[in-house]
Amino acid sequence: MLLELNDNVIKSTGLTEQELRIELAVRLYEDGKITVGQGGTMTGLGSIRFQKELGKRKIAWHYDVEDFEADLETLKKLSFDRNK
């Protein structure tokens, strides 16, 4: 799906198209509607730079026990694959 905004709407915000994307992604992330990865994709920044943008704005990372357990499983798999 492609979201289109009228140029006049974008100009009325006083933001560039990229700045507007970042603002929207940050807000959606704050509200728990998207992940860091989705925010990175949406903004074109990638996950790491999007995380840095969140940090600059002092927005807490959404990282819970389920995320931690998923990361542990990924690390175990990577470790297992490396030892083959």
N, CA, C and O atoms as a Maestro MAE file, in Angstrom:
{
 s_m_m2io_version
 :::
 2.0.0
}

f_m_ct {
 s_m_title
 :::
 protein
 m_atom[336] {
  # First column is atom index #
  i_m_mmod_type
  r_m_x_coord
  r_m_y_coord
  r_m_z_coord
  i_m_residue_number
  s_m_chain_name
  s_m_pdb_residue_name
  s_m_pdb_atom_name
  i_m_atomic_number
  :::
  1 25 0.844 -1.176 0.000 1 A "MET " " N  " 7
  2 3 0.000 0.000 0.000 1 A "MET " " CA " 6
  3 2 0.890 1.241 0.000 1 A "MET " " C  " 6
  4 15 1.898 1.291 0.704 1 A "MET " " O  " 8
  5 25 0.527 2.191 -0.756 2 A "LEU " " N  " 7
  6 3 1.251 3.444 -0.846 2 A "LEU " " CA " 6
  7 2 0.389 4.541 -0.242 2 A "LEU " " C  " 6
  8 15 -0.781 4.685 -0.596 2 A "LEU " " O  " 8
  9 25 0.962 5.306 0.660 3 A "LEU " " N  " 7
  10 3 0.261 6.430 1.279 3 A "LEU " " CA " 6
  11 2 0.715 7.708 0.591 3 A "LEU " " C  " 6
  12 15 1.904 8.026 0.574 3 A "LEU " " O  " 8
  13 25 -0.218 8.422 0.039 4 A "GLU " " N  " 7
  14 3 0.118 9.676 -0.633 4 A "GLU " " CA " 6
  15 2 -0.462 10.844 0.146 4 A "GLU " " C  " 6
  16 15 -1.587 10.790 0.642 4 A "GLU " " O  " 8
  17 25 0.332 11.894 0.238 5 A "LEU " " N  " 7
  18 3 -0.125 13.134 0.860 5 A "LEU " " CA " 6
  19 2 0.041 14.267 -0.144 5 A "LEU " " C  " 6
  20 15 1.033 14.328 -0.871 5 A "LEU " " O  " 8
  21 25 -0.915 15.138 -0.175 6 A "ASN " " N  " 7
  22 3 -0.867 16.303 -1.034 6 A "ASN " " CA " 6
  23 2 0.336 17.154 -0.639 6 A "ASN " " C  " 6
  24 15 0.611 17.324 0.549 6 A "ASN " " O  " 8
  25 25 1.052 17.687 -1.622 7 A "ASP " " N  " 7
  26 3 2.218 18.531 -1.348 7 A "ASP " " CA " 6
  27 2 1.870 19.708 -0.441 7 A "ASP " " C  " 6
  28 15 2.681 20.115 0.391 7 A "ASP " " O  " 8
  29 25 0.667 20.254 -0.600 8 A "ASN " " N  " 7
  30 3 0.252 21.384 0.249 8 A "ASN " " CA " 6
  31 2 0.134 20.968 1.708 8 A "ASN " " C  " 6
  32 15 0.435 21.755 2.605 8 A "ASN " " O  " 8
  33 25 -0.303 19.738 1.948 9 A "VAL " " N  " 7
  34 3 -0.403 19.231 3.321 9 A "VAL " " CA " 6
  35 2 0.995 19.122 3.921 9 A "VAL " " C  " 6
  36 15 1.229 19.540 5.055 9 A "VAL " " O  " 8
  37 25 1.913 18.559 3.155 10 A "ILE " " N  " 7
  38 3 3.291 18.424 3.639 10 A "ILE " " CA " 6
  39 2 3.891 19.798 3.905 10 A "ILE " " C  " 6
  40 15 4.495 20.012 4.956 10 A "ILE " " O  " 8
  41 25 3.735 20.728 2.974 11 A "LYS " " N  " 7
  42 3 4.282 22.081 3.145 11 A "LYS " " CA " 6
  43 2 3.679 22.788 4.350 11 A "LYS " " C  " 6
  44 15 4.364 23.551 5.031 11 A "LYS " " O  " 8
  45 25 2.402 22.538 4.615 12 A "SER " " N  " 7
  46 3 1.743 23.210 5.741 12 A "SER " " CA " 6
  47 2 2.314 22.794 7.088 12 A "SER " " C  " 6
  48 15 2.168 23.517 8.074 12 A "SER " " O  " 8
  49 25 2.962 21.640 7.137 13 A "THR " " N  " 7
  50 3 3.559 21.182 8.393 13 A "THR " " CA " 6
  51 2 4.873 21.892 8.697 13 A "THR " " C  " 6
  52 15 5.324 21.919 9.842 13 A "THR " " O  " 8
  53 25 5.485 22.468 7.657 14 A "GLY " " N  " 7
  54 3 6.791 23.106 7.845 14 A "GLY " " CA " 6
  55 2 7.921 22.091 7.878 14 A "GLY " " C  " 6
  56 15 9.062 22.434 8.187 14 A "GLY " " O  " 8
  57 25 7.604 20.847 7.561 15 A "LEU " " N  " 7
  58 3 8.594 19.776 7.573 15 A "LEU " " CA " 6
  59 2 8.886 19.310 6.159 15 A "LEU " " C  " 6
  60 15 8.056 19.447 5.261 15 A "LEU " " O  " 8
  61 25 10.075 18.759 5.974 16 A "THR " " N  " 7
  62 3 10.361 18.111 4.702 16 A "THR " " CA " 6
  63 2 9.625 16.779 4.674 16 A "THR " " C  " 6
  64 15 9.114 16.323 5.698 16 A "THR " " O  " 8
  65 25 9.572 16.166 3.517 17 A "GLU " " N  " 7
  66 3 8.928 14.855 3.414 17 A "GLU " " CA " 6
  67 2 9.613 13.847 4.343 17 A "GLU " " C  " 6
  68 15 8.936 13.065 5.011 17 A "GLU " " O  " 8
  69 25 10.943 13.861 4.389 18 A "GLN " " N  " 7
  70 3 11.688 12.940 5.251 18 A "GLN " " CA " 6
  71 2 11.413 13.220 6.718 18 A "GLN " " C  " 6
  72 15 11.211 12.290 7.499 18 A "GLN " " O  " 8
  73 25 11.403 14.494 7.104 19 A "GLU " " N  " 7
  74 3 11.126 14.848 8.497 19 A "GLU " " CA " 6
  75 2 9.726 14.393 8.896 19 A "GLU " " C  " 6
  76 15 9.517 13.933 10.018 19 A "GLU " " O  " 8
  77 25 8.777 14.519 7.986 20 A "LEU " " N  " 7
  78 3 7.410 14.085 8.261 20 A "LEU " " CA " 6
  79 2 7.348 12.572 8.443 20 A "LEU " " C  " 6
  80 15 6.644 12.078 9.324 20 A "LEU " " O  " 8
  81 25 8.083 11.839 7.612 21 A "ARG " " N  " 7
  82 3 8.150 10.378 7.779 21 A "ARG " " CA " 6
  83 2 8.695 10.006 9.147 21 A "ARG " " C  " 6
  84 15 8.166 9.126 9.826 21 A "ARG " " O  " 8
  85 25 9.756 10.690 9.539 22 A "ILE " " N  " 7
  86 3 10.367 10.401 10.841 22 A "ILE " " CA " 6
  87 2 9.386 10.717 11.966 22 A "ILE " " C  " 6
  88 15 9.226 9.920 12.889 22 A "ILE " " O  " 8
  89 25 8.733 11.866 11.896 23 A "GLU " " N  " 7
  90 3 7.767 12.239 12.931 23 A "GLU " " CA " 6
  91 2 6.653 11.203 13.042 23 A "GLU " " C  " 6
  92 15 6.269 10.805 14.142 23 A "GLU " " O  " 8
  93 25 6.144 10.775 11.901 24 A "LEU " " N  " 7
  94 3 5.071 9.784 11.897 24 A "LEU " " CA " 6
  95 2 5.556 8.458 12.471 24 A "LEU " " C  " 6
  96 15 4.868 7.847 13.290 24 A "LEU " " O  " 8
  97 25 6.725 8.013 12.051 25 A "ALA " " N  " 7
  98 3 7.258 6.744 12.541 25 A "ALA " " CA " 6
  99 2 7.532 6.792 14.039 25 A "ALA " " C  " 6
  100 15 7.242 5.836 14.758 25 A "ALA " " O  " 8
  101 25 8.090 7.903 14.508 26 A "VAL " " N  " 7
  102 3 8.372 8.050 15.946 26 A "VAL " " CA " 6
  103 2 7.073 7.977 16.740 26 A "VAL " " C  " 6
  104 15 6.999 7.301 17.766 26 A "VAL " " O  " 8
  105 25 6.072 8.666 16.264 27 A "ARG " " N  " 7
  106 3 4.780 8.668 16.969 27 A "ARG " " CA " 6
  107 2 4.153 7.271 16.994 27 A "ARG " " C  " 6
  108 15 3.654 6.821 18.025 27 A "ARG " " O  " 8
  109 25 4.188 6.599 15.848 28 A "LEU " " N  " 7
  110 3 3.639 5.242 15.782 28 A "LEU " " CA " 6
  111 2 4.412 4.291 16.696 28 A "LEU " " C  " 6
  112 15 3.827 3.414 17.331 28 A "LEU " " O  " 8
  113 25 5.729 4.474 16.753 29 A "TYR " " N  " 7
  114 3 6.540 3.647 17.652 29 A "TYR " " CA " 6
  115 2 6.181 3.937 19.113 29 A "TYR " " C  " 6
  116 15 5.996 3.015 19.907 29 A "TYR " " O  " 8
  117 25 6.086 5.205 19.455 30 A "GLU " " N  " 7
  118 3 5.714 5.592 20.834 30 A "GLU " " CA " 6
  119 2 4.396 4.956 21.244 30 A "GLU " " C  " 6
  120 15 4.234 4.525 22.386 30 A "GLU " " O  " 8
  121 25 3.460 4.900 20.314 31 A "ASP " " N  " 7
  122 3 2.135 4.344 20.591 31 A "ASP " " CA " 6
  123 2 2.108 2.821 20.527 31 A "ASP " " C  " 6
  124 15 1.061 2.208 20.737 31 A "ASP " " O  " 8
  125 25 3.257 2.208 20.238 32 A "GLY " " N  " 7
  126 3 3.326 0.749 20.186 32 A "GLY " " CA " 6
  127 2 2.702 0.149 18.937 32 A "GLY " " C  " 6
  128 15 2.359 -1.033 18.915 32 A "GLY " " O  " 8
  129 25 2.556 0.953 17.907 33 A "LYS " " N  " 7
  130 3 1.900 0.493 16.677 33 A "LYS " " CA " 6
  131 2 2.882 -0.129 15.686 33 A "LYS " " C  " 6
  132 15 2.486 -0.942 14.851 33 A "LYS " " O  " 8
  133 25 4.164 0.249 15.775 34 A "ILE " " N  " 7
  134 3 5.182 -0.320 14.896 34 A "ILE " " CA " 6
  135 2 6.422 -0.683 15.710 34 A "ILE " " C  " 6
  136 15 6.605 -0.206 16.830 34 A "ILE " " O  " 8
  137 25 7.255 -1.518 15.141 35 A "THR " " N  " 7
  138 3 8.510 -1.926 15.774 35 A "THR " " CA " 6
  139 2 9.645 -1.005 15.322 35 A "THR " " C  " 6
  140 15 9.472 -0.173 14.431 35 A "THR " " O  " 8
  141 25 10.795 -1.168 15.948 36 A "VAL " " N  " 7
  142 3 11.982 -0.414 15.533 36 A "VAL " " CA " 6
  143 2 12.314 -0.737 14.075 36 A "VAL " " C  " 6
  144 15 12.628 0.158 13.290 36 A "VAL " " O  " 8
  145 25 12.243 -2.002 13.727 37 A "GLY " " N  " 7
  146 3 12.535 -2.404 12.352 37 A "GLY " " CA " 6
  147 2 11.589 -1.767 11.358 37 A "GLY " " C  " 6
  148 15 12.009 -1.314 10.294 37 A "GLY " " O  " 8
  149 25 10.319 -1.733 11.702 38 A "GLN " " N  " 7
  150 3 9.339 -1.098 10.820 38 A "GLN " " CA " 6
  151 2 9.592 0.406 10.725 38 A "GLN " " C  " 6
  152 15 9.458 0.998 9.654 38 A "GLN " " O  " 8
  153 25 9.956 1.012 11.842 39 A "GLY " " N  " 7
  154 3 10.280 2.439 11.832 39 A "GLY " " CA " 6
  155 2 11.494 2.727 10.971 39 A "GLY " " C  " 6
  156 15 11.528 3.715 10.237 39 A "GLY " " O  " 8
  157 25 12.494 1.858 11.065 40 A "GLY " " N  " 7
  158 3 13.683 2.017 10.236 40 A "GLY " " CA " 6
  159 2 13.369 1.904 8.761 40 A "GLY " " C  " 6
  160 15 13.904 2.651 7.942 40 A "GLY " " O  " 8
  161 25 12.502 0.969 8.428 41 A "THR " " N  " 7
  162 3 12.091 0.795 7.034 41 A "THR " " CA " 6
  163 2 11.248 1.972 6.562 41 A "THR " " C  " 6
  164 15 11.453 2.500 5.469 41 A "THR " " O  " 8
  165 25 10.319 2.368 7.381 42 A "MET " " N  " 7
  166 3 9.398 3.455 7.022 42 A "MET " " CA " 6
  167 2 10.139 4.764 6.762 42 A "MET " " C  " 6
  168 15 9.769 5.523 5.867 42 A "MET " " O  " 8
  169 25 11.170 5.023 7.533 43 A "THR " " N  " 7
  170 3 11.908 6.276 7.421 43 A "THR " " CA " 6
  171 2 13.068 6.199 6.436 43 A "THR " " C  " 6
  172 15 13.592 7.222 5.995 43 A "THR " " O  " 8
  173 25 13.458 4.978 6.097 44 A "GLY " " N  " 7
  174 3 14.634 4.804 5.242 44 A "GLY " " CA " 6
  175 2 15.934 4.947 6.017 44 A "GLY " " C  " 6
  176 15 17.012 4.965 5.424 44 A "GLY " " O  " 8
  177 25 15.840 5.049 7.331 45 A "LEU " " N  " 7
  178 3 17.030 5.211 8.168 45 A "LEU " " CA " 6
  179 2 17.690 3.883 8.503 45 A "LEU " " C  " 6
  180 15 18.887 3.838 8.787 45 A "LEU " " O  " 8
  181 25 16.928 2.813 8.472 46 A "GLY " " N  " 7
  182 3 17.416 1.536 8.984 46 A "GLY " " CA " 6
  183 2 17.199 1.496 10.486 46 A "GLY " " C  " 6
  184 15 16.973 2.527 11.120 46 A "GLY " " O  " 8
  185 25 17.269 0.303 11.047 47 A "SER " " N  " 7
  186 3 16.954 0.120 12.469 47 A "SER " " CA " 6
  187 2 17.884 0.882 13.405 47 A "SER " " C  " 6
  188 15 17.423 1.513 14.356 47 A "SER " " O  " 8
  189 25 19.186 0.830 13.146 48 A "ILE " " N  " 7
  190 3 20.150 1.448 14.062 48 A "ILE " " CA " 6
  191 2 19.974 2.972 14.095 48 A "ILE " " C  " 6
  192 15 19.914 3.570 15.169 48 A "ILE " " O  " 8
  193 25 19.894 3.587 12.926 49 A "ARG " " N  " 7
  194 3 19.733 5.046 12.906 49 A "ARG " " CA " 6
  195 2 18.375 5.467 13.453 49 A "ARG " " C  " 6
  196 15 18.256 6.528 14.065 49 A "ARG " " O  " 8
  197 25 17.341 4.636 13.235 50 A "PHE " " N  " 7
  198 3 16.034 4.956 13.827 50 A "PHE " " CA " 6
  199 2 16.118 4.872 15.344 50 A "PHE " " C  " 6
  200 15 15.546 5.709 16.043 50 A "PHE " " O  " 8
  201 25 16.825 3.872 15.860 51 A "GLN " " N  " 7
  202 3 17.023 3.765 17.313 51 A "GLN " " CA " 6
  203 2 17.734 4.997 17.850 51 A "GLN " " C  " 6
  204 15 17.382 5.508 18.913 51 A "GLN " " O  " 8
  205 25 18.740 5.477 17.112 52 A "LYS " " N  " 7
  206 3 19.454 6.683 17.538 52 A "LYS " " CA " 6
  207 2 18.517 7.889 17.549 52 A "LYS " " C  " 6
  208 15 18.603 8.739 18.436 52 A "LYS " " O  " 8
  209 25 17.629 7.960 16.568 53 A "GLU " " N  " 7
  210 3 16.643 9.049 16.534 53 A "GLU " " CA " 6
  211 2 15.730 8.978 17.754 53 A "GLU " " C  " 6
  212 15 15.417 10.002 18.361 53 A "GLU " " O  " 8
  213 25 15.308 7.773 18.110 54 A "LEU " " N  " 7
  214 3 14.484 7.605 19.310 54 A "LEU " " CA " 6
  215 2 15.260 8.045 20.545 54 A "LEU " " C  " 6
  216 15 14.708 8.704 21.427 54 A "LEU " " O  " 8
  217 25 16.531 7.682 20.609 55 A "GLY " " N  " 7
  218 3 17.373 8.065 21.737 55 A "GLY " " CA " 6
  219 2 17.529 9.571 21.859 55 A "GLY " " C  " 6
  220 15 17.468 10.113 22.962 55 A "GLY " " O  " 8
  221 25 17.730 10.255 20.731 56 A "LYS " " N  " 7
  222 3 17.849 11.717 20.749 56 A "LYS " " CA " 6
  223 2 16.603 12.355 21.333 56 A "LYS " " C  " 6
  224 15 16.665 13.414 21.957 56 A "LYS " " O  " 8
  225 25 15.473 11.699 21.126 57 A "ARG " " N  " 7
  226 3 14.198 12.231 21.605 57 A "ARG " " CA " 6
  227 2 13.838 11.685 22.993 57 A "ARG " " C  " 6
  228 15 12.766 11.973 23.526 57 A "ARG " " O  " 8
  229 25 14.750 10.895 23.566 58 A "LYS " " N  " 7
  230 3 14.553 10.295 24.893 58 A "LYS " " CA " 6
  231 2 13.296 9.425 24.947 58 A "LYS " " C  " 6
  232 15 12.548 9.442 25.925 58 A "LYS " " O  " 8
  233 25 13.086 8.670 23.877 59 A "ILE " " N  " 7
  234 3 11.956 7.753 23.800 59 A "ILE " " CA " 6
  235 2 12.452 6.363 24.179 59 A "ILE " " C  " 6
  236 15 13.369 5.821 23.563 59 A "ILE " " O  " 8
  237 25 11.828 5.807 25.196 60 A "ALA " " N  " 7
  238 3 12.243 4.499 25.707 60 A "ALA " " CA " 6
  239 2 12.000 3.409 24.678 60 A "ALA " " C  " 6
  240 15 11.019 3.424 23.935 60 A "ALA " " O  " 8
  241 25 12.922 2.469 24.664 61 A "TRP " " N  " 7
  242 3 12.823 1.318 23.783 61 A "TRP " " CA " 6
  243 2 11.767 0.374 24.323 61 A "TRP " " C  " 6
  244 15 11.699 0.145 25.530 61 A "TRP " " O  " 8
  245 25 10.943 -0.176 23.447 62 A "HIS " " N  " 7
  246 3 9.967 -1.189 23.846 62 A "HIS " " CA " 6
  247 2 10.665 -2.538 23.790 62 A "HIS " " C  " 6
  248 15 10.817 -3.115 22.713 62 A "HIS " " O  " 8
  249 25 11.082 -3.036 24.921 63 A "TYR " " N  " 7
  250 3 11.824 -4.290 24.978 63 A "TYR " " CA " 6
  251 2 11.351 -5.026 26.216 63 A "TYR " " C  " 6
  252 15 11.632 -4.620 27.343 63 A "TYR " " O  " 8
  253 25 10.627 -6.117 25.992 64 A "ASP " " N  " 7
  254 3 10.079 -6.844 27.128 64 A "ASP " " CA " 6
  255 2 10.695 -8.237 27.222 64 A "ASP " " C  " 6
  256 15 11.617 -8.570 26.477 64 A "ASP " " O  " 8
  257 25 10.188 -9.029 28.124 65 A "VAL " " N  " 7
  258 3 10.716 -10.374 28.360 65 A "VAL " " CA " 6
  259 2 10.608 -11.230 27.099 65 A "VAL " " C  " 6
  260 15 11.519 -11.999 26.793 65 A "VAL " " O  " 8
  261 25 9.515 -11.105 26.374 66 A "GLU " " N  " 7
  262 3 9.356 -11.881 25.135 66 A "GLU " " CA " 6
  263 2 10.429 -11.515 24.117 66 A "GLU " " C  " 6
  264 15 10.975 -12.391 23.446 66 A "GLU " " O  " 8
  265 25 10.731 -10.234 24.000 67 A "ASP " " N  " 7
  266 3 11.789 -9.797 23.091 67 A "ASP " " CA " 6
  267 2 13.139 -10.373 23.528 67 A "ASP " " C  " 6
  268 15 13.919 -10.844 22.701 67 A "ASP " " O  " 8
  269 25 13.400 -10.330 24.822 68 A "PHE " " N  " 7
  270 3 14.644 -10.866 25.364 68 A "PHE " " CA " 6
  271 2 14.764 -12.353 25.061 68 A "PHE " " C  " 6
  272 15 15.816 -12.814 24.619 68 A "PHE " " O  " 8
  273 25 13.698 -13.102 25.295 69 A "GLU " " N  " 7
  274 3 13.725 -14.537 25.036 69 A "GLU " " CA " 6
  275 2 13.914 -14.831 23.552 69 A "GLU " " C  " 6
  276 15 14.620 -15.772 23.191 69 A "GLU " " O  " 8
  277 25 13.291 -14.034 22.697 70 A "ALA " " N  " 7
  278 3 13.470 -14.210 21.253 70 A "ALA " " CA " 6
  279 2 14.920 -13.936 20.854 70 A "ALA " " C  " 6
  280 15 15.486 -14.648 20.026 70 A "ALA " " O  " 8
  281 25 15.515 -12.900 21.449 71 A "ASP " " N  " 7
  282 3 16.919 -12.598 21.172 71 A "ASP " " CA " 6
  283 2 17.825 -13.732 21.636 71 A "ASP " " C  " 6
  284 15 18.780 -14.084 20.944 71 A "ASP " " O  " 8
  285 25 17.531 -14.306 22.802 72 A "LEU " " N  " 7
  286 3 18.325 -15.437 23.289 72 A "LEU " " CA " 6
  287 2 18.259 -16.616 22.326 72 A "LEU " " C  " 6
  288 15 19.273 -17.253 22.042 72 A "LEU " " O  " 8
  289 25 17.067 -16.899 21.830 73 A "GLU " " N  " 7
  290 3 16.906 -17.997 20.881 73 A "GLU " " CA " 6
  291 2 17.698 -17.729 19.600 73 A "GLU " " C  " 6
  292 15 18.328 -18.633 19.051 73 A "GLU " " O  " 8
  293 25 17.661 -16.512 19.139 74 A "THR " " N  " 7
  294 3 18.421 -16.146 17.943 74 A "THR " " CA " 6
  295 2 19.913 -16.330 18.183 74 A "THR " " C  " 6
  296 15 20.617 -16.874 17.332 74 A "THR " " O  " 8
  297 25 20.396 -15.882 19.331 75 A "LEU " " N  " 7
  298 3 21.810 -16.043 19.652 75 A "LEU " " CA " 6
  299 2 22.204 -17.507 19.750 75 A "LEU " " C  " 6
  300 15 23.280 -17.893 19.293 75 A "LEU " " O  " 8
  301 25 21.339 -18.325 20.346 76 A "LYS " " N  " 7
  302 3 21.619 -19.764 20.429 76 A "LYS " " CA " 6
  303 2 21.710 -20.364 19.035 76 A "LYS " " C  " 6
  304 15 22.606 -21.158 18.749 76 A "LYS " " O  " 8
  305 25 20.786 -19.984 18.175 77 A "LYS " " N  " 7
  306 3 20.783 -20.508 16.810 77 A "LYS " " CA " 6
  307 2 22.045 -20.071 16.063 77 A "LYS " " C  " 6
  308 15 22.674 -20.876 15.376 77 A "LYS " " O  " 8
  309 25 22.407 -18.812 16.198 78 A "LEU " " N  " 7
  310 3 23.602 -18.318 15.536 78 A "LEU " " CA " 6
  311 2 24.837 -19.029 16.045 78 A "LEU " " C  " 6
  312 15 25.725 -19.373 15.266 78 A "LEU " " O  " 8
  313 25 24.899 -19.248 17.331 79 A "SER " " N  " 7
  314 3 26.026 -19.959 17.932 79 A "SER " " CA " 6
  315 2 26.075 -21.394 17.432 79 A "SER " " C  " 6
  316 15 27.151 -21.904 17.123 79 A "SER " " O  " 8
  317 25 24.922 -22.051 17.350 80 A "PHE " " N  " 7
  318 3 24.856 -23.415 16.863 80 A "PHE " " CA " 6
  319 2 25.297 -23.485 15.397 80 A "PHE " " C  " 6
  320 15 26.073 -24.364 15.020 80 A "PHE " " O  " 8
  321 25 24.800 -22.555 14.576 81 A "ASP " " N  " 7
  322 3 25.148 -22.523 13.164 81 A "ASP " " CA " 6
  323 2 26.632 -22.287 12.951 81 A "ASP " " C  " 6
  324 15 27.229 -22.852 12.035 81 A "ASP " " O  " 8
  325 25 27.220 -21.466 13.784 82 A "ARG " " N  " 7
  326 3 28.645 -21.151 13.669 82 A "ARG " " CA " 6
  327 2 29.513 -22.356 14.020 82 A "ARG " " C  " 6
  328 15 30.601 -22.520 13.468 82 A "ARG " " O  " 8
  329 25 29.035 -23.203 14.939 83 A "ASN " " N  " 7
  330 3 29.817 -24.352 15.398 83 A "ASN " " CA " 6
  331 2 29.664 -25.578 14.503 83 A "ASN " " C  " 6
  332 15 30.246 -26.622 14.798 83 A "ASN " " O  " 8
  333 25 28.913 -25.483 13.438 84 A "LYS " " N  " 7
  334 3 28.726 -26.618 12.536 84 A "LYS " " CA " 6
  335 2 29.982 -26.904 11.768 84 A "LYS " " C  " 6
  336 15 30.012 -27.830 10.957 84 A "LYS " " O  " 8
  :::
 }
 m_bond[335] {
  # First column is bond index #
  i_m_from
  i_m_to
  i_m_order
  :::
  1 1 2 1
  2 2 3 1
  3 3 4 2
  4 3 5 1
  5 5 6 1
  6 6 7 1
  7 7 8 2
  8 7 9 1
  9 9 10 1
  10 10 11 1
  11 11 12 2
  12 11 13 1
  13 13 14 1
  14 14 15 1
  15 15 16 2
  16 15 17 1
  17 17 18 1
  18 18 19 1
  19 19 20 2
  20 19 21 1
  21 21 22 1
  22 22 23 1
  23 23 24 2
  24 23 25 1
  25 25 26 1
  26 26 27 1
  27 27 28 2
  28 27 29 1
  29 29 30 1
  30 30 31 1
  31 31 32 2
  32 31 33 1
  33 33 34 1
  34 34 35 1
  35 35 36 2
  36 35 37 1
  37 37 38 1
  38 38 39 1
  39 39 40 2
  40 39 41 1
  41 41 42 1
  42 42 43 1
  43 43 44 2
  44 43 45 1
  45 45 46 1
  46 46 47 1
  47 47 48 2
  48 47 49 1
  49 49 50 1
  50 50 51 1
  51 51 52 2
  52 51 53 1
  53 53 54 1
  54 54 55 1
  55 55 56 2
  56 55 57 1
  57 57 58 1
  58 58 59 1
  59 59 60 2
  60 59 61 1
  61 61 62 1
  62 62 63 1
  63 63 64 2
  64 63 65 1
  65 65 66 1
  66 66 67 1
  67 67 68 2
  68 67 69 1
  69 69 70 1
  70 70 71 1
  71 71 72 2
  72 71 73 1
  73 73 74 1
  74 74 75 1
  75 75 76 2
  76 75 77 1
  77 77 78 1
  78 78 79 1
  79 79 80 2
  80 79 81 1
  81 81 82 1
  82 82 83 1
  83 83 84 2
  84 83 85 1
  85 85 86 1
  86 86 87 1
  87 87 88 2
  88 87 89 1
  89 89 90 1
  90 90 91 1
  91 91 92 2
  92 91 93 1
  93 93 94 1
  94 94 95 1
  95 95 96 2
  96 95 97 1
  97 97 98 1
  98 98 99 1
  99 99 100 2
  100 99 101 1
  101 101 102 1
  102 102 103 1
  103 103 104 2
  104 103 105 1
  105 105 106 1
  106 106 107 1
  107 107 108 2
  108 107 109 1
  109 109 110 1
  110 110 111 1
  111 111 112 2
  112 111 113 1
  113 113 114 1
  114 114 115 1
  115 115 116 2
  116 115 117 1
  117 117 118 1
  118 118 119 1
  119 119 120 2
  120 119 121 1
  121 121 122 1
  122 122 123 1
  123 123 124 2
  124 123 125 1
  125 125 126 1
  126 126 127 1
  127 127 128 2
  128 127 129 1
  129 129 130 1
  130 130 131 1
  131 131 132 2
  132 131 133 1
  133 133 134 1
  134 134 135 1
  135 135 136 2
  136 135 137 1
  137 137 138 1
  138 138 139 1
  139 139 140 2
  140 139 141 1
  141 141 142 1
  142 142 143 1
  143 143 144 2
  144 143 145 1
  145 145 146 1
  146 146 147 1
  147 147 148 2
  148 147 149 1
  149 149 150 1
  150 150 151 1
  151 151 152 2
  152 151 153 1
  153 153 154 1
  154 154 155 1
  155 155 156 2
  156 155 157 1
  157 157 158 1
  158 158 159 1
  159 159 160 2
  160 159 161 1
  161 161 162 1
  162 162 163 1
  163 163 164 2
  164 163 165 1
  165 165 166 1
  166 166 167 1
  167 167 168 2
  168 167 169 1
  169 169 170 1
  170 170 171 1
  171 171 172 2
  172 171 173 1
  173 173 174 1
  174 174 175 1
  175 175 176 2
  176 175 177 1
  177 177 178 1
  178 178 179 1
  179 179 180 2
  180 179 181 1
  181 181 182 1
  182 182 183 1
  183 183 184 2
  184 183 185 1
  185 185 186 1
  186 186 187 1
  187 187 188 2
  188 187 189 1
  189 189 190 1
  190 190 191 1
  191 191 192 2
  192 191 193 1
  193 193 194 1
  194 194 195 1
  195 195 196 2
  196 195 197 1
  197 197 198 1
  198 198 199 1
  199 199 200 2
  200 199 201 1
  201 201 202 1
  202 202 203 1
  203 203 204 2
  204 203 205 1
  205 205 206 1
  206 206 207 1
  207 207 208 2
  208 207 209 1
  209 209 210 1
  210 210 211 1
  211 211 212 2
  212 211 213 1
  213 213 214 1
  214 214 215 1
  215 215 216 2
  216 215 217 1
  217 217 218 1
  218 218 219 1
  219 219 220 2
  220 219 221 1
  221 221 222 1
  222 222 223 1
  223 223 224 2
  224 223 225 1
  225 225 226 1
  226 226 227 1
  227 227 228 2
  228 227 229 1
  229 229 230 1
  230 230 231 1
  231 231 232 2
  232 231 233 1
  233 233 234 1
  234 234 235 1
  235 235 236 2
  236 235 237 1
  237 237 238 1
  238 238 239 1
  239 239 240 2
  240 239 241 1
  241 241 242 1
  242 242 243 1
  243 243 244 2
  244 243 245 1
  245 245 246 1
  246 246 247 1
  247 247 248 2
  248 247 249 1
  249 249 250 1
  250 250 251 1
  251 251 252 2
  252 251 253 1
  253 253 254 1
  254 254 255 1
  255 255 256 2
  256 255 257 1
  257 257 258 1
  258 258 259 1
  259 259 260 2
  260 259 261 1
  261 261 262 1
  262 262 263 1
  263 263 264 2
  264 263 265 1
  265 265 266 1
  266 266 267 1
  267 267 268 2
  268 267 269 1
  269 269 270 1
  270 270 271 1
  271 271 272 2
  272 271 273 1
  273 273 274 1
  274 274 275 1
  275 275 276 2
  276 275 277 1
  277 277 278 1
  278 278 279 1
  279 279 280 2
  280 279 281 1
  281 281 282 1
  282 282 283 1
  283 283 284 2
  284 283 285 1
  285 285 286 1
  286 286 287 1
  287 287 288 2
  288 287 289 1
  289 289 290 1
  290 290 291 1
  291 291 292 2
  292 291 293 1
  293 293 294 1
  294 294 295 1
  295 295 296 2
  296 295 297 1
  297 297 298 1
  298 298 299 1
  299 299 300 2
  300 299 301 1
  301 301 302 1
  302 302 303 1
  303 303 304 2
  304 303 305 1
  305 305 306 1
  306 306 307 1
  307 307 308 2
  308 307 309 1
  309 309 310 1
  310 310 311 1
  311 311 312 2
  312 311 313 1
  313 313 314 1
  314 314 315 1
  315 315 316 2
  316 315 317 1
  317 317 318 1
  318 318 319 1
  319 319 320 2
  320 319 321 1
  321 321 322 1
  322 322 323 1
  323 323 324 2
  324 323 325 1
  325 325 326 1
  326 326 327 1
  327 327 328 2
  328 327 329 1
  329 329 330 1
  330 330 331 1
  331 331 332 2
  332 331 333 1
  333 333 334 1
  334 334 335 1
  335 335 336 2
  :::
 }
}
